[in-house]
Amino acid sequence: MKVIQSKSFTYKEPINLEKVYQLFNKVKSYQSNLFLCKNGLFTKGKTLVSLVSFFLTLRKGDSFVLILEGIDADQAVEVLADF
């Protein structure tokens, strides 16, 4: 059964490319689809290019939502939220 989970975040500090790559590797380990949303605009988070592009648009204090859809969304949202 597909599950949808979401979590809101406030961007507090800049994230470097190494950290984005670590996030990408964590995302790859889950079957769920990852979406990132800021100001009503969505991007898929399963490719390194889309993750880098998304985080380049964020500024300190910006809010965004992480959305996971899939059979392991419950587990993935908890792990990725701690990232």
Secondary structure as the mmCIF struct_conf table of DSSP 4:
data_model
#
loop_
_struct_conf.conf_type_id
_struct_conf.id
_struct_conf.beg_label_comp_id
_struct_conf.beg_label_asym_id
_struct_conf.beg_label_seq_id
_struct_conf.end_label_comp_id
_struct_conf.end_label_asym_id
_struct_conf.end_label_seq_id
STRN STRN1 VAL A 3 THR A 10
BEND BEND1 GLU A 13 GLU A 13
HELX_RH_AL_P HELX_RH_AL_P1 LEU A 17 LYS A 28
TURN_TY1_P TURN_TY1_P1 SER A 29 SER A 29
BEND BEND2 TYR A 30 SER A 32
STRN STRN2 ASN A 33 LYS A 38
TURN_TY1_P TURN_TY1_P2 ASN A 39 GLY A 40
STRN STRN3 LEU A 41 LYS A 44
BEND BEND3 LYS A 46 THR A 47
HELX_RH_AL_P HELX_RH_AL_P2 LEU A 48 THR A 57
TURN_TY1_P TURN_TY1_P3 LYS A 60 GLY A 61
STRN STRN4 SER A 63 GLY A 70
TURN_TY1_P TURN_TY1_P4 ILE A 71 ASP A 72
HELX_RH_AL_P HELX_RH_AL_P3 ALA A 73 ALA A 81
TURN_TY1_P TURN_TY1_P5 ASP A 82 ASP A 82
#
